[in-house]
């Protein structure tokens, strides 16, 4: 083990970070954000603030001969009142693209959410140090993927050899937006979310704008996508619009057009894939809102229920079936003058036979095995030789 004076401390700056829009300076160091500061100034929604600060797809990328890497982190861990503790967020290490270890951080801030009362309180806690040792003594590319579901501030980065940014390797940048499923929901770790798996298989660089609970056709999300450099783009829409009961069909159709119009302002000919929701039986033909069932939180098994009435579809309430029909129609209409626009039915990623084999544990989110299946299928259908996003 090296003595303290052997360490080289390198500031965590944007040239060492991928998948983030910016880094906010904090008293501990920097906090990666997936929506830029100007967007964060426009909303006061706590759910979105929590989602965009959880660094799904964000990773430190550096080239070094170091055999030991240390990173000081200050996580913010979520606790749901009345429910068992959530597992700690996972930090994953890749060396030259291969999984080489993982770590979790103890301590940290604690965000306690009372879903019954609708309150949230944060209590401060101590930082922790992650340590990855025994790395090969040669020049290599190191990636540290941050937890997809746990906000983290990054302090000192220490190594026993100098580090430098990894130069552009010519891979296409894939920009993806979606719901908590794209965010990572119940994936095993940050490299096991379905977008991370699909990006690895497709040989592309991921920028993940999967925002839990917030794939809601927000104009600022479209403007963020418009302004983000990307070679390939996908937008996955459906489940959040239904389970939030946010809008009716009359508002949905022009909102989709406006969202796509804004993206096209910055990416007029970039391949753009619109993806509908995977199968979710509770909302296929039943509108939202969606509500958690608190009857047995102590067991750690919380289920979600659709609270709408199927008859309300006639009044324009959204269901997944209706959204798929309308998205397919919108894309077909626009594709007549936009040959780089495509549509994918999300049930090709996860459908009825998949639900029978790998059911959604809480009726809403896929588990780790289903994430892997969705990622593999997306890679084949989107990034394969005949796919619309073939890099």
C-alpha positions in Angstrom: 0.0 0.0 0.0 1.3 3.4 -0.9 2.0 6.0 1.7 -0.1 9.1 1.6 2.6 11.3 -0.1 2.6 8.9 -3.1 -1.0 9.8 -4.0 -1.8 12.0 -6.9 -5.0 14.0 -6.4 -6.9 14.9 -9.6 -9.9 17.3 -9.7 -13.1 15.7 -11.0 -13.9 17.8 -14.0 -16.1 17.4 -17.0 -13.3 16.1 -19.2 -13.2 13.0 -16.9 -17.0 12.6 -16.8 -19.3 11.1 -19.4 -23.1 11.0 -19.4 -23.7 14.1 -17.3 -24.9 17.5 -18.4 -22.9 19.4 -15.8 -21.2 19.3 -12.4 -22.5 21.3 -9.6 -20.0 22.6 -7.1 -20.8 21.5 -3.5 -19.1 21.8 -0.2 -18.0 18.2 -0.6 -16.9 18.4 -4.2 -19.1 18.1 -7.3 -22.5 16.6 -7.9 -23.2 15.2 -11.4 -26.5 16.3 -12.9 -28.2 14.8 -16.0 -30.2 18.0 -16.7 -28.4 21.3 -17.0 -28.5 24.1 -14.5 -30.9 26.3 -16.6 -33.4 23.4 -16.6 -33.1 22.9 -12.9 -34.0 26.5 -12.3 -37.3 26.0 -14.1 -39.0 23.4 -12.0 -39.8 22.8 -8.3 -40.7 19.2 -8.6 -38.9 17.1 -5.9 -39.4 13.8 -7.8 -37.7 15.2 -10.9 -34.9 16.8 -8.9 -34.2 13.5 -7.2 -34.4 11.6 -10.5 -32.1 13.8 -12.6 -29.5 13.9 -9.8 -29.3 10.1 -9.6 -26.4 9.6 -12.1 -27.8 6.7 -14.2 -25.3 6.2 -17.0 -22.8 8.7 -15.6 -19.2 7.4 -15.3 -15.7 8.7 -14.6 -13.5 7.7 -17.6 -9.7 8.1 -17.3 -6.5 6.6 -18.7 -3.7 5.7 -16.3 -1.1 3.2 -15.2 -2.4 3.4 -11.6 -2.7 0.2 -9.7 -4.9 1.8 -6.9 -7.7 4.3 -7.3 -9.5 6.0 -4.5 -12.6 8.2 -4.8 -14.3 10.1 -1.9 -18.0 10.1 -2.3 -21.0 11.4 -0.3 -24.1 9.5 -1.3 -27.7 10.4 -0.5 -29.6 7.2 0.4 -33.3 6.9 0.2 -35.4 5.5 3.1 -39.1 4.9 2.7 -41.0 5.2 6.0 -42.4 1.9 7.1 -40.5 -0.1 4.5 -37.3 -2.2 4.8 -34.0 -0.4 4.0 -33.1 -0.2 0.3 -29.9 -1.8 -0.9 -26.9 0.6 -1.1 -26.1 2.1 -4.5 -23.4 0.2 -6.5 -20.2 1.8 -8.0 -18.8 -0.5 -10.8 -15.3 -0.5 -12.1 -14.4 -1.4 -15.7 -10.9 -1.8 -16.9 -10.5 -1.6 -20.7 -14.2 -2.3 -21.0 -14.3 -5.4 -18.7 -15.9 -5.6 -15.3 -13.2 -5.5 -12.7 -14.9 -4.8 -9.4 -17.6 -3.0 -7.5 -18.1 -1.1 -4.3 -20.8 0.5 -2.1 -20.5 3.5 0.1 -21.5 3.6 3.7 -22.7 6.6 5.6 -23.9 9.5 3.5 -27.0 11.7 3.7 -30.3 10.1 4.3 -33.5 11.2 2.5 -36.5 9.9 4.3 -39.7 9.8 2.2 -43.1 9.3 3.8 -45.3 8.3 0.8 -48.4 8.4 3.0 -47.8 11.9 4.3 -46.2 13.1 1.1 -43.2 14.5 2.9 -39.4 14.2 2.5 -36.6 15.2 4.9 -32.9 15.0 4.5 -30.4 14.3 7.4 -26.7 14.9 6.8 -24.2 12.1 7.1 -20.4 11.4 6.6 -18.6 10.8 3.3 -16.9 7.5 2.5 -13.9 6.4 0.4 -14.1 3.8 -2.4 -10.9 1.9 -3.0 -10.1 -0.2 -6.1 -6.7 -1.9 -5.7 -4.6 -4.5 -7.5 -5.2 -3.1 -10.9 -2.8 -4.1 -13.7 0.4 -2.1 -13.9 0.0 -0.9 -17.5 -1.6 1.9 -19.4 -5.3 1.2 -19.4 -8.7 2.9 -19.6 -10.7 2.9 -16.3 -14.4 3.6 -16.0 -16.1 4.1 -12.6 -19.9 3.9 -13.2 -21.8 5.8 -10.5 -25.0 4.3 -8.9 -28.0 4.6 -11.2 -30.4 5.0 -8.3 -28.5 6.9 -5.7 -27.4 10.6 -5.8 -23.7 11.0 -5.1 -21.3 13.8 -4.7 -17.7 13.2 -5.8 -14.8 14.4 -3.7 -11.1 13.7 -4.1 -9.9 11.3 -6.8 -6.6 9.8 -5.8 -4.3 7.5 -7.8 -0.8 6.2 -7.5 0.0 7.3 -11.1 -1.0 10.3 -13.2 -4.4 10.2 -15.0 -5.5 11.8 -18.2 -8.8 12.0 -20.1 -9.5 9.2 -22.6 -9.5 10.6 -26.1 -12.4 10.2 -28.4 -12.5 6.7 -29.8 -14.9 7.4 -32.6 -17.9 5.7 -31.1 -21.4 7.1 -31.8 -23.1 8.9 -29.0 -26.6 7.5 -28.2 -28.9 9.9 -26.4 -31.9 8.2 -24.8 -34.9 9.5 -22.8 -37.4 7.5 -20.9 -39.1 6.7 -17.6 -37.9 4.9 -14.5 -37.4 1.7 -16.5 -34.9 3.5 -18.7 -33.5 5.1 -15.6 -32.7 1.6 -14.3 -35.5 0.9 -11.8 -34.6 -2.5 -10.2 -31.5 -3.3 -12.3 -28.6 -5.0 -10.5 -26.2 -2.1 -11.0 -25.3 0.8 -13.2 -23.9 -1.3 -16.0 -26.9 -3.6 -15.9 -29.7 -1.1 -16.7 -31.2 -2.0 -20.0 -29.8 1.2 -21.7 -26.3 0.5 -20.4 -26.5 -3.2 -21.6 -27.8 -2.1 -25.0 -25.1 0.5 -25.4 -22.4 -2.0 -24.5 -23.7 -4.5 -27.0 -24.2 -1.8 -29.7 -20.8 -0.3 -29.2 -22.1 3.2 -28.6 -21.5 5.9 -25.9 -24.6 6.3 -23.7 -26.2 9.5 -22.5 -29.1 8.4 -20.4 -32.0 10.8 -19.8 -34.2 8.1 -18.3 -35.9 10.1 -15.5 -37.9 8.1 -13.0 -41.5 9.3 -13.0 -40.6 12.1 -15.4 -40.9 11.0 -19.0 -43.7 13.6 -19.4 -43.0 15.4 -22.6 -41.6 18.3 -20.7 -40.4 21.1 -23.0 -37.2 21.6 -21.1 -36.3 17.9 -21.6 -36.8 18.3 -25.4 -34.6 21.5 -25.4 -31.9 19.6 -23.4 -32.0 16.8 -26.0 -31.9 19.4 -28.8 -28.8 20.9 -27.4 -27.0 17.7 -26.5 -24.5 16.4 -29.1 -25.7 13.0 -30.3 -25.4 10.7 -33.3 -28.4 8.5 -32.4 -31.5 9.4 -30.4 -34.4 7.5 -28.9 -37.4 8.6 -26.9 -39.4 6.1 -24.9 -42.9 7.3 -24.0 -46.0 5.9 -22.4 -46.0 4.7 -18.8 -45.4 7.9 -17.0 -48.0 9.7 -19.0 -50.6 7.1 -17.9 -49.6 6.5 -14.3 -49.4 10.2 -13.6 -52.8 10.9 -15.3 -51.1 14.0 -16.6 -53.0 14.8 -19.8 -55.7 13.7 -22.1 -55.4 12.6 -25.8 -56.2 16.2 -26.9 -53.0 17.5 -25.2 -50.9 14.4 -25.8 -50.9 14.5 -29.6 -49.6 18.1 -30.0 -47.2 17.6 -27.1 -45.6 14.7 -28.9 -45.3 16.7 -32.1 -43.9 19.6 -30.2 -41.4 17.4 -28.4 -40.2 15.9 -31.7 -40.1 19.3 -33.4 -37.8 20.7 -30.7 -35.4 17.7 -30.9 -35.4 18.2 -34.7 -34.3 21.8 -34.3 -30.9 20.6 -33.1 -30.8 17.2 -34.8 -32.6 17.6 -38.2 -31.4 14.4 -39.7 -30.1 12.3 -36.8 -31.7 8.9 -36.6 -34.6 9.3 -34.1 -36.4 6.2 -32.7 -39.7 6.7 -30.9 -40.4 3.7 -28.6 -43.7 3.0 -26.8 -44.0 1.3 -23.4 -43.2 -2.3 -22.7 -46.1 -4.4 -21.6 -47.6 -3.3 -18.3 -50.9 -5.2 -17.8 -52.3 -2.9 -15.1 -52.3 0.0 -17.6 -52.8 -1.6 -21.0 -56.5 -0.7 -21.0 -57.0 1.0 -17.6 -56.1 4.7 -17.3 -54.2 6.2 -14.4 -53.5 7.5 -11.9 -51.3 4.7 -10.6 -51.1 4.4 -6.8 -48.8 2.3 -4.5 -50.5 -0.2 -2.2 -49.3 0.5 1.3 -51.1 -2.4 2.9 -47.9 -4.6 3.4 -44.9 -2.3 3.3 -43.2 -4.2 6.1 -42.8 -7.2 3.8 -40.7 -5.1 1.4 -43.2 -6.0 -1.4 -45.0 -2.9 -2.6 -47.3 -3.2 -5.5 -48.8 -0.6 -7.7 -52.5 -0.4 -8.8 -54.2 1.4 -11.7 -56.9 3.6 -10.2 -58.7 4.7 -13.4 -61.8 3.4 -15.1 -61.4 1.7 -18.5 -64.6 3.5 -19.6 -62.8 6.8 -19.2 -60.8 6.1 -22.4 -63.8 7.4 -24.4 -63.3 10.8 -22.7 -59.6 10.9 -23.9 -58.0 9.4 -20.8 -54.7 7.8 -21.8 -54.0 4.1 -21.6 -50.9 2.3 -23.0 -52.9 0.8 -25.8 -54.2 4.2 -26.8 -50.7 5.8 -26.6 -49.2 3.0 -28.8 -51.8 3.6 -31.4 -51.3 7.3 -31.4 -47.5 7.2 -31.4 -47.5 4.8 -34.3 -49.9 7.1 -36.2 -47.8 10.2 -35.4 -44.5 8.6 -36.5 -46.0 7.3 -39.7 -47.4 10.7 -40.5 -44.1 12.5 -39.8 -41.9 9.8 -41.4 -43.5 10.7 -44.8 -41.3 13.9 -44.7 -38.7 12.7 -42.1 -37.0 9.5 -43.4 -34.8 9.4 -40.3 -37.7 8.9 -37.9 -38.7 5.4 -36.8 -41.1 3.7 -34.4 -40.7 0.6 -32.2 -43.5 -1.0 -30.3 -42.2 -1.5 -26.8 -43.9 -4.9 -26.5 -41.2 -6.2 -28.9 -38.8 -5.6 -26.0 -41.0 -7.1 -23.3 -44.4 -8.6 -24.2 -46.9 -11.1 -23.0 -44.7 -14.2 -23.1 -42.0 -12.2 -21.2 -44.5 -11.2 -18.5 -45.4 -14.8 -18.1 -41.8 -15.8 -17.6 -40.4 -12.7 -15.9 -43.4 -10.9 -14.3 -43.0 -7.3 -13.1 -42.5 -7.8 -9.4 -44.4 -4.7 -8.4 -46.7 -4.7 -11.5 -44.8 -1.7 -12.9 -41.0 -2.2 -13.0 -38.9 -5.0 -14.5 -36.4 -6.9 -12.4 -32.7 -7.4 -13.2 -33.3 -10.4 -15.5 -35.9 -8.5 -17.4 -33.6 -5.5 -17.8 -31.1 -7.8 -19.4 -33.6 -9.2 -21.8 -34.9 -5.7 -22.7 -31.3 -4.5 -23.3 -30.4 -7.4 -25.4 -33.5 -7.1 -27.6 -33.1 -3.3 -28.0 -29.5 -3.8 -29.1 -30.6 -6.3 -31.7 -33.6 -4.4 -32.9 -32.1 -0.9 -32.8 -28.4 -1.3 -33.2 -28.3 -4.4 -35.3 -27.3 -4.3 -39.0 -30.8 -3.5 -40.1 -31.8 -1.4 -37.1 -32.8 2.2 -37.3 -29.9 3.2 -35.0 -27.2 1.0 -36.5 -24.0 2.8 -35.6 
